[in-house]
Amino acid sequence: MSLDRRSFLRRSAALGAAGLAGAVAGVEAASGDDAPEAVPAHGLDARVAFAGAHQAGVVGAPSDQLSLVALDAIAPSAGELVTGVQQLSAQARLLTHGYRFAVRELSDPPPDSGVLGTTVAPDALTIALGFGASLFDGRYGLAARKPAGLTRMPRFPDDAIDDARAHGDLLLTLNAQRRDTLVHALRELLRPVRGAFAIRWTLDGFLAADRGPSPGSARRNLFGFRDGTANPAGAERERLVWLGPEAGAAAGGTFQVVRTIRMHTEFWDRVGLSEQQGMIGRTRDSGAPLGGDRELQDPRYDLDPKGRRIPLDAHIRLANPRTKATADQRILRRSFNYHRGVDAAGGLDQGLLFIAYNASVQRQFEAIQRRLAGEPMTDYVTPVGGGYYFLPRGARGAGDWVGSTLLAA
Amino acid sequence: MLGAVVGTLGLSRAIGAGAFVLAAVAATLLVAGLVRHDGGAGGARFVGPGARPAAAQRVTQARVYDSGGSAAAVAAAASGATGGSLTPLAASAFARPIAAYRAYARREARLLAVRADALGAALASGDRARARRAWQRADSAFARVGAAYGALGPLGAAIDGGAGGLPGGVRDPHWSGLRRIERGLWVQHGSPRALVPQGRALRRDVARLRATLAGAPIAPLDYATRAHEILEDVQRDRLAAPTPSDAGVRATADGVAATDVVLATLAPLLAGRGDAQARSRFWLRRLSATLRRIRAAHGGAYPTTATLSRRERERLLGQLGATLEALRGIPGELETQPPAAIPRIAG
């Protein structure tokens, strides 16, 4: 047994039987089908169940803060790799549940960084674990277990993908209401697995605040437009996102598409509003399709075949033509904004952390992406990173771990 | 000069109890609902709440602070704010400027053809220093054509040659064009002779350029936006990531030169329509002076962006940003038609 493993167990014991005092307001309900897309601000004790048929943090209403952490496996053997994944899963379960800790041995490093004090509240934290295609290469003998349809994200036209900001063997998607919760969670997640995984890239995202006008209004991206308005909901969403029983070991999972899309925001701010709106196809203020008044209004492309109202190459029209033939290509978008300083030209390095979930990357995301090739907005954005990942089903019970269906010997 | 610019920009005035409007002079109309297509005898007009006669209409954008008012009140304040009036230009007014630019671009393309030949010969000689100089001259000529933002379609992309969209990225065997040769000459260590096939492809593409420049239609709006898109291109493609050659700083100088040409052809149309031209020229001159100083400080050659001092880099990038902010006013002053009214969703 490795040292890492031993210290992990000791820490777990110290933290064990934690749990917060007082009533914990469950927000499991908020991840159900009929939940509003925008969660009202919760207290620190809001908790999202870690275990379940699907991993948390996919269809549930997102919290405002996000961290993506891509890891490369460096474990020297398949056994140590599996142990590492088990440790990540166990840590994630602990952190999303919340705990209290006490320091018993003053001469030892404390069992927790203490960044959040001695009471680690769940803060609606979700930690989803995804696997990249590269994990299933020859290194660990997992090739035969690769979920069908999982590939390395290809380069699309106009991409400028930097491999140092893309791909990776694993991707952790951390989502919570507060930034310090994520920073703490990441530190604690990685402590026991340093010998198994190395960080490949990370990116922090945030959701625009809910500024109305209604609770269902999609949040704005950094172009000032609402993003995520036309997301599928209810049973349709379940069908479009999750793999069914026919997928075998992959059942209950979903494919996650991540695209780090740099937005040239200063350039965008120098563009006339009518041109901006024509590129998107929506009114900037209300989010209504051009010619409409309400955000959720049907754009009625059938009444506008020549694109007099909404240009034929407008983003919303290409992305979702709303035809029978394209209905099963729809995806669940869970995008966030990012801001990470300045580029070499002194420009603000801001953009969209596009995240989408779908049951088939080929049938859904890639079909949409092909239609969007060369859209007018291309001049104002540059995809610089991201990747494809498979999120297996959620952990079953207390003894199970995320990925067991795929990786267990 | 600067005094005048600042004077018109800093305009603010009270329009009521606690309300202030900051008006950006002669900007395009941004307050939704203020433009309607009025199909009467007078044709298209700008109209707004509390409209005065069309001839006196002010077109502006506004921010209202502390008004506590509704969106409609903000719109009303905007319509009353000081701004320049816009009479749409006839599309035919652009014929002469576009023809003048076309003639210029074809001259530059001819120069590029000569320089691409020289580059081919330099690559074949195997002399890296000579090949680098030849590449810089060819790259400069292409930048000065001023064909921003896909104006030349696939041919422009082939000559310039970004690797981003290729399946193999910078290792893609089919990558060619000026960027490919730049990488070969500055980043890779093989003989320049290995780049002879790329040099040949470049000459072939460049040979087609003049015909494309002569034939490609240029719409008035596209030409007006080119005034700022040339330097937008430079900022995005040459400066946002470090380039191994001098392409970052030199391309800025080339972009300024091409923008100067475009602006000069548009000068007769811009006269009397606002101050975007004056502001643009002011910043272009200041940026040019900065580029000259940088060049002089680096032994008479443009340095790579990595070797700029902090002060040089901050001045260069900041002034480029200010130049772009000034240039963005140009298309708005050159509108040939008010934005078309968007039909309502029926049913």
Contacts between the chains, C-beta under 8 A, distances in Angstrom:
chain1	res1	chain2	res2	distance
A	154	B	167	7.0
A	155	B	164	7.5
A	155	B	165	6.2
A	155	B	166	6.8
A	155	B	167	5.6
A	155	B	169	6.7
A	156	B	165	7.0
A	157	B	165	4.4
A	158	B	164	6.7
A	158	B	165	5.3
A	159	B	164	5.6
A	159	B	165	5.6
A	160	B	162	7.5
A	160	B	164	3.6
A	160	B	165	7.9
A	161	B	164	7.5
A	161	B	169	7.3
A	163	B	169	8.0
A	264	B	236	5.7
A	266	B	321	6.9
A	266	B	324	7.5
A	267	B	232	5.2
A	267	B	235	7.5
A	267	B	236	6.7
A	267	B	324	7.8
A	270	B	228	6.6
A	270	B	232	7.5
A	270	B	324	6.4
A	270	B	325	7.0
A	270	B	328	3.8
A	271	B	328	8.0
A	272	B	28	4.8
A	272	B	30	7.7
A	272	B	331	7.3
A	272	B	332	6.8
A	272	B	339	7.9
A	273	B	28	7.6
A	273	B	30	5.0
A	273	B	32	7.7
A	274	B	339	4.4
A	283	B	32	7.2
A	285	B	32	6.2
A	289	B	345	6.9
A	290	B	342	5.2
A	291	B	342	5.1
A	291	B	343	5.5
A	291	B	344	5.1
A	291	B	345	4.5
A	292	B	344	7.7
A	292	B	345	4.7
A	297	B	345	6.6
A	298	B	345	7.8
A	299	B	345	7.2
A	300	B	345	5.3
A	300	B	346	7.3
A	300	B	347	6.8
A	303	B	345	7.1
A	303	B	346	5.6
A	303	B	347	6.7
A	304	B	343	7.7
A	308	B	343	6.0
A	309	B	342	5.8
A	309	B	343	4.8
A	309	B	345	7.1
A	343	B	240	4.7
A	343	B	241	7.2
A	344	B	239	6.5
A	344	B	240	6.0
A	344	B	241	5.9
A	344	B	242	5.5
A	344	B	305	6.6
A	345	B	235	5.4
A	345	B	236	7.7
A	345	B	239	3.6
A	345	B	240	4.4
A	345	B	317	5.7
A	345	B	320	7.9
A	346	B	313	7.7
A	346	B	314	7.2
A	346	B	317	3.6
A	346	B	318	6.7
A	346	B	321	7.0
A	347	B	235	6.9
A	347	B	240	6.1
A	347	B	321	7.9
A	379	B	149	5.6
A	379	B	150	7.4
A	382	B	164	7.7
A	382	B	236	7.7
